[in-house]
Amino acid sequence: MKVLKYPLTVIIFVILFFAAQRLFVPKYAESAYEGGLIREYYDEETYDHDVLFIGDCEIYENISPVTLWEEYGITSFIRGSAQQTIWQSYYLLEDALRYEKPDAVVFNVLAMQYAETQREEYTRLTLDGMRLSESKMKAVEASLTEGESSLSYLFPLLRFHDRWNELSLEDLKYYFTKPPVSFNGFMVRCDVMPVNIEDLPTGMKLPDYRFGENAYKYLDEMTKICKDNNIELILIKAPILYPEWYPEWDAQMASYAEENHLRYYNFINNLDDIGLDFTQDTYDGGLHLNVYGAEKFTSYLGEILRRENALPDRRGEAETARRWAVKSAAYEEMKAAQLKDIQETGKVETFLIN
């Protein structure tokens, strides 16, 4: 019995530790929805996406994979998260390539402005949802801010153990599982808040417009991993009015793309061609597109992907069409539910997908 005593104690401790961890770690279900985005990639039925999108909110709030499928038969997934840095984007891509090899990867370049991690809160929204892997461990090490421990990302209970006084019914309701909040990484928003041009913030004059060495380091790594895997890397700047995208930044990206034989599109230059109307197509005054604006932009971007990448129309593939029919139906249900929210309460309250 003594031989069994200590191993049994260890087993009980491990079980209790992970049970407590599941309880104390935020669920990102009925609040902080964006924290659930990265995890949802691992719930895919199959990994055969033609295109992977990576980047910050200018990706996951502005591009609709369902629209890309419905109009062009292109399959895609967005590995986006709030204020995602380029090193996090790189390791998310490295992680995804363990599961699949897409034809193209689209990276939104706004993150080039950051040469170091900004805030732990955003890092958590990105990395807590990653499965444990070498890529996650490297992403953690690259993202740590002063005073943080890498162990707290591998074992989040070390970070959230003092959340006991914040626990709510949400933590119990979604203890074992929770419905997704996105459609292949895209968060639907049906509400409308027009742009007030007078309220748009003016970009401050910067002492130095050059992107940092760390940002270029990971852009080089992203370029290399795509070339090594015969994947076309496409750089884009989403058609968003602010935060400011300076001409000096644009010139650097155009130069990098030319030097590395990549395609770069600054879609701020194509607002009229896309058909965006910022009195109707944004839900927060121009910072992000709503679902109507995202569908317009996706339609425009999809034509470029179809033409330049010669991606096949897969709507004739029975099994692929079956999977996407389910996604499309749920997508329309979400839009209807949010419109009902707006009619009844004046705001969007529905994000969980049944």
N, C-alpha and C positions, 0 to 999 in steps of 0.2 A: 504493500500500500504506500509506503514511503517513496518507492520508486515512481509511483504514479502521481504523487502529491504535487510536486513542483511543475511538471509538464501540464497537469490539469489546471493549475493556477494560472499559468501563462496563457493557456487556451481561453480560459474564462476572461482574463484581462483583455485579450485581443478582441474577443467578441463584444465585450462591453465598450471598449474603446471605439470600435467602428460603428456600433449602434449609437453611441453618443455623438460621434462625428456626423452621422446621417441626420440626427436631430438638430444639431446646433448650426450646421452650415446653412446659410440662406438658401431658400428653395427657388427664388427667382420665378415665382409662379403668378401670384397676384400683386406683386410689386417688383420693381427693378427687373422688368421682363427681359431686358437686353442680356442679363446674366445667363440666360438659358440658351442663347444662340449657338455658341460653340459646341456645346454638348450634343445638339440635335443632329449634327453631321453623322454621328456614330449610330443613329437610329435608322439610317437609310436601309431600305430593303435590299438594294444592290448598288454597287459602285460602278457606274458606267457613264459618268457625266462627260459631255463633250467639252464643257467649259467650267472652270472654277474661277470664282471671283474672290479676291482677298482685299482687305482694307478696313477702313473705319466706317463711321455712320454714313458717309457718302456712297457707300456700297450697299449696305443692308437696308437702307431706307429709300433708295432711289432706283433699284433694279428689281424687276419682277420675273423670276424664273418661270412662273406659270405663263406669263405673256410670251416669253421667249419660246416656250414649248408650243403654245396655241397658235402662234403666228408663223413660226419657222420650223417646228419640230426639232429644236435644239434642246438638249438636256443640260442642266446646269445646277450648281449649288454655290451659295455664298458663304464663305468662311469669314464673316465680318463681325466686328464688335466695336463698342464705343471707344473712341480715341485709340484705336489699335496702332501701335508703333510698327515701323517697318521690320524690326527684328522679330516681333511677334508674328507679323505677316509671313516672314520667311519661314519660321519654324512651324507655323500652321500649314504652310504649303509642303514643307518637308514631311510633316506628319501625314498629310493627305496622300502623298505619293507612295506611302506604304500600302494604301488601299486601291489606288487607281492611277492611271496615266491619261489625263485629259488631252485633248488636242490643243487647247489654248488655256492660258491663265491670264486673267485681267486684273491688274493692280491699280488701285486709285492712289495717285501720287501725293495727295495732301499731307500724308504722314511724313514726307521728306523734311518737313519743317522742324521735326523733333530729332535731336541728336542724343537725347537721354529720356528715361522714363519720367512722366509728369506726375502721376499720382497713383498710389497703391490701389485706390478704389477701381480705377479703370483696368489696371493689371488683373485684378481679381475677376472682373467681368469677362476677361479674355481667357486667363489661364486656369481658373478653377474648373472650367468645363472641359479642358483637354484630358484625354485619357493618359494615364501614366505611360510614358515612353521616353526614350532617349531625347527625342525632339522636345518634349515638355520640360525635361530637366534642363536642357540647354536654353530654352526660352525663359525659364525661371531665373537662371543665373544671369542672363542678359538683361533682365527686367528689374532686378532688385533695387529698391531705393534704400537710403541710409537707415540702418536699424532693423531692416527686415531679414528674416531667416528663410533660406530655401526650404527648410523642413516644413515651414508653415504652409507651403504650397503643395507639398507632397502629402502632408497630414494636416488638412485645414482646421481640425479641432484645436490645434495649437494656437491658431489665430482667433477662432470664434468661441472658445470655451467660456468666455465671460458674457455670452449672449443670452444667458438664462433668463434675464429680466426683460428680454425683448421677444421671447418666444410667443407665438400666437397660434391660432387655429390653423393658419396656413402651414406651419411647420409640421403639424400632425396630419393634416389633410393630404399633404404631398410627401409624406415620409417615405413611401416606397416608390412612387412614380408620379409623374405629372404629365398632362397633355402638352404638346409643343405649342410654341407661341409664334412660330414662323413657318413660311412656306418655302422650304429649301433655303432658309437663311434670310428671307425677306419678311419684314414686319409690315403688315397692312395698317395704313391709317387713312380713314375715309373723311376725317374732318377737314375743314377749310379755314385757314387764317391767312387772309391776303397780305401781300407785302405792302408795307407803308414805306415808300421810297425815302421819305424824310427821316424815318427812324433807322434806316440802314446804317450801321456803324462804318465809319471811314477807316481804312487800313492805316495804321500808324507807320511813320517813317522808321525803317530799321537801320541800325548802325552797320549791319553786314547782311547782305542778302544771300550769301553763299550757304548752301546746305552743308551740314556738318560731316566730318569724316566718317562717323559711325553710320549715318544714314546712307552714305555712298557705299560703305563697306557691305551693308546688307542688300543694297540694290544690286551690287556686283554679284553677291552670292545667289540672289534670286535669278539674275540673268544666267549665271553659270548652271544652276540646277535645272533650269528649263532647257537650256541648250543640250546639256548632257542627256536629258530624257526625251529629246526631240519634241519639245513642247514650245509652241509660240507664246512668248511673253508680250502682252499688249499693255502699254501704259496709258491711263486715262486720267483726266480731271473732270469730275462730274459737273453738270451744268447747274451749279448752285451759286447764289449771289453773294453769300458771305459764309464763313470767314474769307477774308481777302486772299486772292491768288495773284500775287504780284507779277508784273511782266518779267522781272528779273528771275523769278522762280520758273516761270514758263519757258524762258530762254534756256535755262539750265537743263530742263527736262527734254526740250527739243534737241539740244546739243548731245545729250547723253544717248537719246534714242538713235540719232544719226550715227554716232560713233560706234554703237553696239548693234546696229542693223535691226532695230526694233521699231515698231509703230507706236506713235504717241498722238493722242487726240485730246485737245483741250476743248471740251464740249461747251464751255462758256461762250465760245465763238459761234455756236450753232443753235442758239436759243430759238430763233425764228424758224429755222429749218425743222427743229424738233417739234415745234408747235406749242411750246410751253407758255402758259398764261399764268403769271404769278399772282393774279387776283383769284385764281381758282385751283391752281396745281400745287399748292404748298399748305401744310397744316400748321406751320409755326412761323409765318412771316418771312419765308425765303431761306431758312437754314436747311430745311429738308423738303423733299417733294412728298406729297401725299400719294395715294395709290393711283390717282388719275394722272398725275405728273410722271410717276414712275412708269406707268404703262406706256405713255408717250415716248419717254426716253428709251425704254427697253425696245420698243418697236423700231426706233431709229438705230440704236446700237445693234440690234439683231440683224438688220439689213447689211451692216458693215461686216459683222461676223460671217454671215452667209456668203457674202460676195468675196471678201478678202481671205477667208479661211476655208472656203469651199466645204463647209460642214454639211453633211447630208441631212435631209428632212426625214426624221425617224418616225413620223406619225403613222407610217405603214407597218411598223413593227408591232405585232399584236401584244406581246407581253409588256413592252415599253409603253405602248398606248394605254394599256389597262392601268398601269401604275399612275400615269399622269392624269388619267380621267378621274381617279380618286382625288388627286391633289387639286385638280381644277374645280371639282364639285365642292370640296371643302373651302376653297378660295372664294368662290361665289357666296357660299353660306356665311363666311366671315364678313364679307362686304355687306351683305344684307343685315347681319346682326349689328354691325357697327352703325349702319344707317338708322336702324331702329333705336339704338342707344341715343343717337344724336336727336332724333325726333322726340324721344321721351324725356331725356335728361339734359340735352344740350351739349353732351360731350361723349367721347368714345370710352366705353368701359369694358368692352369685350376684346380679349386678346388670346385667351386659351382656345385651342383648336380641338373640337370634339372628335 
